[in-house]
Amino acid sequence: MLANFDLDLLKHVSEKLMKEKQTVAVAESVTSGQLQFLFSNMPDAAQFFQGGITPYNLGQKTKHLDVEPLHAARVNCVSERVAIEMASSVAFFF
């Protein structure tokens, strides 16, 4: 089941990224790649969308995105710290 995403917001984000000559990459978990799917289907996606990774479990998050395993295990991978670690690593990766 696809989550409810605001397609107008995604369009606005993609247009702003292109206008500013910026790009985005995503690290997803709960959304299971849906942002990657949606961004890749925006007009001219290759101009602003770098790609993404979807490490769903703790092992994959620590292996691919350098998420600190003890903290992540304590919070079931749901915390601001885990989100920041995922975002920082995917920004470096792409």
Stockholm file with secondary structure:
# STOCKHOLM 1.0

chainA/1-94         MLANFDLDLLKHVSEKLMKEKQTVAVAESVTSGQLQFLFSNMPDAAQFFQGGITPYNLGQKTKHLDVEPLHAARVNCVSERVAIEMASSVAFFF
#=GR chainA/1-94 SS CCCCCCHHHHHHHHHHHHHTTCCEEEECSTTTTHHHHHHHTSTTGGGTEEEEECCCSHHHHHHHHCCCHHHHHHTTTCSHHHHHHHHHHHHHHC
#=GC SS_cons        CCCCCCHHHHHHHHHHHHHTTCCEEEECSTTTTHHHHHHHTSTTGGGTEEEEECCCSHHHHHHHHCCCHHHHHHTTTCSHHHHHHHHHHHHHHC
//
